[in-house]
Amino acid sequence: ALEQGISYDHGLIHWRHGEHRWQADPAQLQLQGLHNIENVMAALVPVLMEGCDPQRAWQAACNFGGLPHRMVLVRTLDAVRWYNDSKGTNLGSVEKSVGGLVAPVTLIAGGKDKGGDYRLIRPALTGRIAALVLIGQAADLMAQAWGDLCPVHRADSMEQAVDIAQQITPAGGQVVLSPGCSSFDMFNSFEERGERFSEAVMALTARGTDDQA
């Protein structure tokens, strides 16, 4: 952590200003992904510099649900958090989204290939993703690039992908739809893709524990 200012270190946000010391766990945020953590940190700095109580500022940040289809927490069920990042249509977005989550992560990805080199984000996925559920035209390319990192599952529809993800993700895990591709092989838009994902997640039945959200 920095001697002064705000920083992200060992999974925690640290704020140091003069004699003031404060830290927070970004897992409490509805917004996940490294890019969102960075945005929250940037938003906190001017507020904290003005002397706002850190806990009040942090609570406000935790209450913000974000923009639709951009790393939005859809639901927590059976101690598994489900995130909709359908806007993540490029590999950089997948890297940021997965990079901000705590393992084990089940990644639902795929769609219409945009010509990127999927191998470039292997470092961000390694050790973090526990399973892949692949959909769409790019599924074979993704399996070739990432298939040695974890078990790979195929799905013919978003609903099937969500069902598979529920079956294979343990309590304490996280599921994220971050396609890394455009939506036009299976959907009319990334919005439709995200809505189908969210609807399928909300239709899931708990595996023996109460729904938490």
PyMOL commands that set and color helices and strands:
alter all, ss='L'
color gray80, all
select helices_A, chain A and resi 26-28+34-49+54-63+91-99+118-125+139-146+158-168+190-202
alter helices_A, ss='H'
color red, helices_A
select strands_A, chain A and resi 5-9+12-17+20-24+72-77+80-84+105-110+129-135+152-154+174-177
alter strands_A, ss='S'
color yellow, strands_A
deselect
rebuild
show_as cartoon
